[in-house]
């Protein structure tokens, strides 16, 4: 089983809450919901071999969200 870093979407030291920023009906909300609940991305887990050794990796779903959002914004 791949080991991933924990991504805290509601940090305690910043005044930004990600869940409040993703307003229903926006592309960002739809992308977040689709990648969290709609797509099966477990195929990425087989590519990681950091179960016992190595550093924890960033979750592929979070990286895919960043890439797809940047692509949608022409970045």
MOPAC internal coordinates of N, CA, C and O (Angstrom, degrees):
PM7 1SCF
backbone

  N    0.0000 0     0.00 0     0.00 0    0    0    0
  C    1.4604 1     0.00 0     0.00 0    1    0    0
  C    1.5176 1   108.92 1     0.00 0    2    1    0
  O    1.2310 1   120.59 1   -48.98 1    3    2    1
  N    1.2874 1   116.48 1   131.02 1    3    2    1
  C    1.4600 1   121.37 1  -179.47 1    5    3    2
  C    1.5206 1   110.36 1   -70.01 1    6    5    3
  O    1.2310 1   121.12 1   -33.46 1    7    6    5
  N    1.3038 1   115.47 1   146.54 1    7    6    5
  C    1.4622 1   121.69 1   179.20 1    9    7    6
  C    1.5268 1   108.14 1  -107.16 1   10    9    7
  O    1.2310 1   120.77 1   -56.42 1   11   10    9
  N    1.3411 1   116.14 1   123.58 1   11   10    9
  C    1.4576 1   121.30 1  -177.94 1   13   11   10
  C    1.5206 1   110.93 1  -116.78 1   14   13   11
  O    1.2310 1   121.36 1   -25.42 1   15   14   13
  N    1.3224 1   115.01 1   154.58 1   15   14   13
  C    1.4534 1   121.08 1   174.67 1   17   15   14
  C    1.5179 1   109.12 1   -70.02 1   18   17   15
  O    1.2310 1   121.03 1   -33.69 1   19   18   17
  N    1.3175 1   115.64 1   146.31 1   19   18   17
  C    1.4593 1   120.08 1   175.98 1   21   19   18
  C    1.5212 1   108.67 1   -79.31 1   22   21   19
  O    1.2310 1   120.75 1   -52.47 1   23   22   21
  N    1.3276 1   116.17 1   127.53 1   23   22   21
  C    1.4611 1   121.78 1   178.26 1   25   23   22
  C    1.5206 1   107.65 1  -104.95 1   26   25   23
  O    1.2310 1   120.63 1   -67.61 1   27   26   25
  N    1.3263 1   116.41 1   112.39 1   27   26   25
  C    1.4587 1   121.77 1  -179.71 1   29   27   26
  C    1.5161 1   108.73 1   -88.61 1   30   29   27
  O    1.2310 1   120.25 1   -70.63 1   31   30   29
  N    1.3470 1   117.13 1   109.37 1   31   30   29
  C    1.4590 1   120.75 1  -177.69 1   33   31   30
  C    1.5231 1   112.72 1   -85.02 1   34   33   31
  O    1.2310 1   120.11 1   176.77 1   35   34   33
  N    1.3087 1   117.39 1    -3.23 1   35   34   33
  C    1.4655 1   119.69 1   175.07 1   37   35   34
  C    1.5308 1   108.54 1  -133.22 1   38   37   35
  O    1.2310 1   120.49 1  -106.68 1   39   38   37
  N    1.3330 1   116.67 1    73.32 1   39   38   37
  C    1.4623 1   120.26 1  -177.13 1   41   39   38
  C    1.5210 1   112.11 1   -63.42 1   42   41   39
  O    1.2310 1   121.33 1   -29.93 1   43   42   41
  N    1.3060 1   115.07 1   150.07 1   43   42   41
  C    1.4592 1   121.11 1  -176.53 1   45   43   42
  C    1.5269 1   113.12 1   -87.10 1   46   45   43
  O    1.2310 1   119.99 1   159.89 1   47   46   45
  N    1.3210 1   117.63 1   -20.11 1   47   46   45
  C    1.4597 1   120.19 1  -174.46 1   49   47   46
  C    1.5272 1   113.33 1  -100.64 1   50   49   47
  O    1.2310 1   120.19 1   174.24 1   51   50   49
  N    1.3243 1   117.25 1    -5.76 1   51   50   49
  C    1.4565 1   120.97 1   177.18 1   53   51   50
  C    1.5217 1   108.90 1  -114.32 1   54   53   51
  O    1.2310 1   120.95 1   -29.10 1   55   54   53
  N    1.2927 1   115.78 1   150.90 1   55   54   53
  C    1.4618 1   119.70 1  -179.26 1   57   55   54
  C    1.5277 1   111.94 1   -84.67 1   58   57   55
  O    1.2310 1   119.95 1  -167.89 1   59   58   57
  N    1.3276 1   117.69 1    12.11 1   59   58   57
  C    1.4611 1   122.08 1  -177.69 1   61   59   58
  C    1.5213 1   109.06 1  -105.86 1   62   61   59
  O    1.2310 1   121.09 1   -54.57 1   63   62   61
  N    1.3254 1   115.53 1   125.43 1   63   62   61
  C    1.4569 1   121.62 1   175.84 1   65   63   62
  C    1.5241 1   106.93 1  -112.68 1   66   65   63
  O    1.2310 1   120.12 1   -63.65 1   67   66   65
  N    1.3289 1   117.38 1   116.35 1   67   66   65
  C    1.4541 1   121.50 1  -174.62 1   69   67   66
  C    1.5222 1   112.10 1   -60.08 1   70   69   67
  O    1.2310 1   119.87 1   140.51 1   71   70   69
  N    1.3103 1   117.84 1   -39.49 1   71   70   69
  C    1.4585 1   120.24 1  -179.00 1   73   71   70
  C    1.5311 1   112.28 1   -64.41 1   74   73   71
  O    1.2310 1   119.98 1   150.17 1   75   74   73
  N    1.3212 1   117.64 1   -29.83 1   75   74   73
  C    1.4660 1   120.89 1   176.92 1   77   75   74
  C    1.5279 1   111.40 1   -78.12 1   78   77   75
  O    1.2310 1   120.24 1   154.12 1   79   78   77
  N    1.3186 1   117.14 1   -25.88 1   79   78   77
  C    1.4576 1   121.16 1  -179.04 1   81   79   78
  C    1.5251 1   111.84 1   -78.16 1   82   81   79
  O    1.2310 1   120.07 1   152.69 1   83   82   81
  N    1.3331 1   117.47 1   -27.31 1   83   82   81
  C    1.4603 1   121.63 1  -179.47 1   85   83   82
  C    1.5245 1   109.38 1   -87.23 1   86   85   83
  O    1.2310 1   120.87 1   -90.32 1   87   86   85
  N    1.2986 1   115.95 1    89.68 1   87   86   85
  C    1.4617 1   121.50 1  -176.47 1   89   87   86
  C    1.5273 1   110.26 1   -77.55 1   90   89   87
  O    1.2310 1   120.12 1   -44.45 1   91   90   89
  N    1.3407 1   117.37 1   135.55 1   91   90   89
  C    1.4655 1   120.17 1   177.63 1   93   91   90
  C    1.5282 1   110.99 1   -57.77 1   94   93   91
  O    1.2310 1   121.11 1   -40.09 1   95   94   93
  N    1.3244 1   115.49 1   139.91 1   95   94   93
  C    1.4494 1   121.16 1  -179.38 1   97   95   94
  C    1.5149 1   114.17 1    94.26 1   98   97   95
  O    1.2310 1   119.90 1   174.76 1   99   98   97
  N    1.3324 1   117.79 1    -5.24 1   99   98   97
  C    1.4581 1   120.62 1   179.00 1  101   99   98
  C    1.5210 1   109.68 1   -97.91 1  102  101   99
  O    1.2310 1   121.02 1   -17.42 1  103  102  101
  N    1.3271 1   115.66 1   162.58 1  103  102  101
  C    1.4585 1   120.67 1   178.24 1  105  103  102
  C    1.5245 1   111.00 1   -62.14 1  106  105  103
  O    1.2310 1   120.50 1   140.38 1  107  106  105
  N    1.3206 1   116.66 1   -39.62 1  107  106  105
  C    1.4656 1   120.81 1  -178.38 1  109  107  106
  C    1.5259 1   110.96 1   -62.04 1  110  109  107
  O    1.2310 1   120.52 1   138.19 1  111  110  109
  N    1.3192 1   116.61 1   -41.81 1  111  110  109
  C    1.4652 1   120.77 1   179.23 1  113  111  110
  C    1.5253 1   110.19 1   -65.55 1  114  113  111
  O    1.2310 1   120.40 1   135.92 1  115  114  113
  N    1.3335 1   116.85 1   -44.08 1  115  114  113
  C    1.4605 1   121.11 1   179.65 1  117  115  114
  C    1.5272 1   111.17 1   -63.21 1  118  117  115
  O    1.2310 1   120.16 1   137.22 1  119  118  117
  N    1.3224 1   117.29 1   -42.78 1  119  118  117
  C    1.4618 1   121.36 1   178.98 1  121  119  118
  C    1.5223 1   111.00 1   -63.54 1  122  121  119
  O    1.2310 1   120.41 1   135.50 1  123  122  121
  N    1.3179 1   116.82 1   -44.50 1  123  122  121
  C    1.4610 1   121.75 1   179.00 1  125  123  122
  C    1.5324 1   110.84 1   -61.58 1  126  125  123
  O    1.2310 1   120.58 1   134.03 1  127  126  125
  N    1.3143 1   116.49 1   -45.97 1  127  126  125
  C    1.4668 1   120.73 1  -178.98 1  129  127  126
  C    1.5305 1   111.03 1   -67.57 1  130  129  127
  O    1.2310 1   120.09 1   138.25 1  131  130  129
  N    1.3150 1   117.42 1   -41.75 1  131  130  129
  C    1.4601 1   120.90 1  -179.19 1  133  131  130
  C    1.5196 1   111.75 1   -62.92 1  134  133  131
  O    1.2310 1   120.28 1   134.95 1  135  134  133
  N    1.3245 1   117.08 1   -45.05 1  135  134  133
  C    1.4556 1   119.35 1  -178.30 1  137  135  134
  C    1.5231 1   112.52 1   -74.03 1  138  137  135
  O    1.2310 1   120.02 1   152.93 1  139  138  137
  N    1.3233 1   117.56 1   -27.07 1  139  138  137
  C    1.4664 1   119.85 1   178.46 1  141  139  138
  C    1.5210 1   112.46 1   -81.91 1  142  141  139
  O    1.2310 1   119.93 1   144.52 1  143  142  141
  N    1.3361 1   117.74 1   -35.48 1  143  142  141
  C    1.4594 1   120.15 1  -171.21 1  145  143  142
  C    1.5221 1   114.79 1  -121.83 1  146  145  143
  O    1.2310 1   119.38 1   157.72 1  147  146  145
  N    1.3275 1   118.78 1   -22.28 1  147  146  145
  C    1.4500 1   120.38 1  -170.58 1  149  147  146
  C    1.5188 1   116.20 1   -98.11 1  150  149  147
  O    1.2310 1   119.91 1   150.36 1  151  150  149
  N    1.3039 1   117.78 1   -29.64 1  151  150  149
  C    1.4558 1   121.12 1  -175.94 1  153  151  150
  C    1.5219 1   111.32 1  -108.55 1  154  153  151
  O    1.2310 1   121.34 1   -36.31 1  155  154  153
  N    1.3177 1   115.04 1   143.69 1  155  154  153
  C    1.4647 1   120.92 1   176.22 1  157  155  154
  C    1.5257 1   108.16 1   -93.10 1  158  157  155
  O    1.2310 1   120.41 1   -75.55 1  159  158  157
  N    1.3124 1   116.82 1   104.45 1  159  158  157
  C    1.4623 1   121.94 1  -177.84 1  161  159  158
  C    1.5247 1   111.97 1  -106.57 1  162  161  159
  O    1.2310 1   120.21 1  -157.92 1  163  162  161
  N    1.3300 1   117.20 1    22.08 1  163  162  161
  C    1.4654 1   120.20 1  -179.05 1  165  163  162
  C    1.5163 1   112.08 1   -69.28 1  166  165  163
  O    1.2310 1   119.73 1   164.89 1  167  166  165
  N    1.3217 1   118.13 1   -15.11 1  167  166  165
  C    1.4564 1   120.94 1   176.59 1  169  167  166
  C    1.5179 1   112.74 1   -61.97 1  170  169  167
  O    1.2310 1   120.54 1   154.07 1  171  170  169
  N    1.3248 1   116.58 1   -25.93 1  171  170  169
  C    1.4639 1   120.07 1   177.55 1  173  171  170
  C    1.5293 1   111.60 1   -69.16 1  174  173  171
  O    1.2310 1   120.19 1   151.21 1  175  174  173
  N    1.3316 1   117.24 1   -28.79 1  175  174  173
  C    1.4608 1   120.66 1  -177.71 1  177  175  174
  C    1.5198 1   112.59 1   -61.42 1  178  177  175
  O    1.2310 1   120.01 1   147.48 1  179  178  177
  N    1.3174 1   117.59 1   -32.52 1  179  178  177
  C    1.4585 1   121.09 1  -178.74 1  181  179  178
  C    1.5267 1   111.79 1   -67.59 1  182  181  179
  O    1.2310 1   119.91 1   157.25 1  183  182  181
  N    1.3110 1   117.78 1   -22.75 1  183  182  181
  C    1.4642 1   121.50 1  -178.56 1  185  183  182
  C    1.5280 1   113.07 1   -78.88 1  186  185  183
  O    1.2310 1   120.26 1   163.61 1  187  186  185
  N    1.3340 1   117.11 1   -16.39 1  187  186  185
  C    1.4561 1   120.80 1  -178.25 1  189  187  186
  C    1.5234 1   110.00 1   -96.99 1  190  189  187
  O    1.2310 1   120.67 1   -43.87 1  191  190  189
  N    1.3142 1   116.32 1   136.13 1  191  190  189
  C    1.4648 1   120.30 1   176.74 1  193  191  190
  C    1.5229 1   109.32 1  -127.27 1  194  193  191
  O    1.2310 1   120.91 1  -128.94 1  195  194  193
  N    1.3046 1   115.86 1    51.06 1  195  194  193
  C    1.4592 1   120.67 1  -179.61 1  197  195  194
  C    1.5257 1   111.03 1  -111.86 1  198  197  195
  O    1.2310 1   120.54 1  -148.02 1  199  198  197
  N    1.3326 1   116.57 1    31.98 1  199  198  197
  C    1.4673 1   120.80 1  -178.84 1  201  199  198
  C    1.5214 1   111.37 1   -59.22 1  202  201  199
  O    1.2310 1   121.13 1   127.12 1  203  202  201
  N    1.3088 1   115.45 1   -52.88 1  203  202  201
  C    1.4630 1   120.15 1  -173.23 1  205  203  202
  C    1.5180 1   112.63 1  -108.36 1  206  205  203
  O    1.2310 1   120.35 1   149.67 1  207  206  205
  N    1.3167 1   116.93 1   -30.33 1  207  206  205
  C    1.4621 1   119.92 1  -179.04 1  209  207  206
  C    1.5220 1   108.91 1  -127.60 1  210  209  207
  O    1.2310 1   121.24 1   -19.00 1  211  210  209
  N    1.2827 1   115.23 1   161.00 1  211  210  209
  C    1.4591 1   120.16 1   178.71 1  213  211  210
  C    1.5083 1   112.17 1    92.75 1  214  213  211
  O    1.2310 1   121.59 1   -16.74 1  215  214  213
  N    1.2962 1   114.57 1   163.26 1  215  214  213
  C    1.4563 1   120.93 1  -178.72 1  217  215  214
  C    1.5227 1   110.67 1   -78.09 1  218  217  215
  O    1.2310 1   121.04 1   -24.67 1  219  218  217
  N    1.3139 1   115.62 1   155.33 1  219  218  217
  C    1.4664 1   120.34 1   176.28 1  221  219  218
  C    1.5266 1   109.08 1   -68.18 1  222  221  219
  O    1.2310 1   120.95 1   -37.27 1  223  222  221
  N    1.3106 1   115.78 1   142.73 1  223  222  221
  C    1.4658 1   121.45 1  -178.12 1  225  223  222
  C    1.5209 1   110.34 1   -99.35 1  226  225  223
  O    1.2310 1   121.04 1   -19.29 1  227  226  225
  N    1.3230 1   115.62 1   160.71 1  227  226  225
  C    1.4593 1   119.44 1   172.68 1  229  227  226
  C    1.5250 1   108.33 1   -72.00 1  230  229  227
  O    1.2310 1   119.76 1   -38.32 1  231  230  229
  N    1.3230 1   118.05 1   141.68 1  231  230  229
  C    1.4681 1   120.09 1  -179.81 1  233  231  230
  C    1.5344 1   111.22 1   -62.65 1  234  233  231
  O    1.2310 1   120.08 1   -45.46 1  235  234  233
  N    1.3266 1   117.45 1   134.54 1  235  234  233
  C    1.4666 1   119.94 1  -179.78 1  237  235  234
  C    1.5260 1   113.03 1   -59.25 1  238  237  235
  O    1.2310 1   119.74 1   148.62 1  239  238  237
  N    1.3292 1   118.10 1   -31.38 1  239  238  237
  C    1.4590 1   119.36 1   179.68 1  241  239  238
  C    1.5300 1   110.81 1   -65.01 1  242  241  239
  O    1.2310 1   120.04 1   140.54 1  243  242  241
  N    1.3226 1   117.54 1   -39.46 1  243  242  241
  C    1.4611 1   120.63 1  -179.98 1  245  243  242
  C    1.5327 1   110.06 1   -67.80 1  246  245  243
  O    1.2310 1   120.20 1   138.29 1  247  246  245
  N    1.3222 1   117.23 1   -41.71 1  247  246  245
  C    1.4575 1   120.19 1   178.97 1  249  247  246
  C    1.5291 1   110.90 1   -66.41 1  250  249  247
  O    1.2310 1   120.24 1   141.46 1  251  250  249
  N    1.3314 1   117.14 1   -38.54 1  251  250  249
  C    1.4557 1   120.81 1   178.41 1  253  251  250
  C    1.5244 1   111.34 1   -66.35 1  254  253  251
  O    1.2310 1   120.29 1   144.24 1  255  254  253
  N    1.3299 1   117.05 1   -35.76 1  255  254  253
  C    1.4611 1   120.87 1   176.27 1  257  255  254
  C    1.5255 1   110.30 1   -61.97 1  258  257  255
  O    1.2310 1   120.61 1   136.07 1  259  258  257
  N    1.3142 1   116.43 1   -43.93 1  259  258  257
  C    1.4687 1   120.65 1  -179.24 1  261  259  258
  C    1.5235 1   110.19 1   -64.68 1  262  261  259
  O    1.2310 1   120.29 1   135.28 1  263  262  261
  N    1.3285 1   117.05 1   -44.72 1  263  262  261
  C    1.4670 1   120.74 1  -178.01 1  265  263  262
  C    1.5273 1   110.88 1   -64.95 1  266  265  263
  O    1.2310 1   119.96 1   132.71 1  267  266  265
  N    1.3270 1   117.69 1   -47.29 1  267  266  265
  C    1.4635 1   120.45 1  -178.13 1  269  267  266
  C    1.5260 1   111.85 1   -67.30 1  270  269  267
  O    1.2310 1   120.09 1   142.28 1  271  270  269
  N    1.3244 1   117.44 1   -37.72 1  271  270  269
  C    1.4655 1   119.27 1   177.80 1  273  271  270
  C    1.5199 1   110.42 1   -66.96 1  274  273  271
  O    1.2310 1   119.98 1   136.10 1  275  274  273
  N    1.3299 1   117.65 1   -43.90 1  275  274  273
  C    1.4699 1   120.73 1   178.46 1  277  275  274
  C    1.5218 1   110.37 1   -61.47 1  278  277  275
  O    1.2310 1   120.44 1   139.71 1  279  278  277
  N    1.3304 1   116.76 1   -40.29 1  279  278  277
  C    1.4681 1   120.46 1   178.44 1  281  279  278
  C    1.5261 1   110.26 1   -63.72 1  282  281  279
  O    1.2310 1   119.95 1   140.70 1  283  282  281
  N    1.3148 1   117.69 1   -39.30 1  283  282  281
  C    1.4698 1   120.81 1  -179.86 1  285  283  282
  C    1.5189 1   112.16 1   -67.71 1  286  285  283
  O    1.2310 1   120.41 1   156.02 1  287  286  285
  N    1.3234 1   116.83 1   -23.98 1  287  286  285
  C    1.4672 1   121.92 1   179.95 1  289  287  286
  C    1.5279 1   112.34 1   -97.32 1  290  289  287
  O    1.2310 1   120.40 1  -170.66 1  291  290  289
  N    1.3348 1   116.85 1     9.34 1  291  290  289
  C    1.4757 1   122.91 1  -178.76 1  293  291  290
  C    1.5236 1   112.61 1    59.78 1  294  293  291
  O    1.2310 1   120.92 1  -143.34 1  295  294  293
  N    1.3180 1   115.84 1    36.66 1  295  294  293
  C    1.4671 1   120.58 1   177.17 1  297  295  294
  C    1.5125 1   108.58 1   -94.63 1  298  297  295
  O    1.2310 1   120.10 1   180.00 1  299  298  297

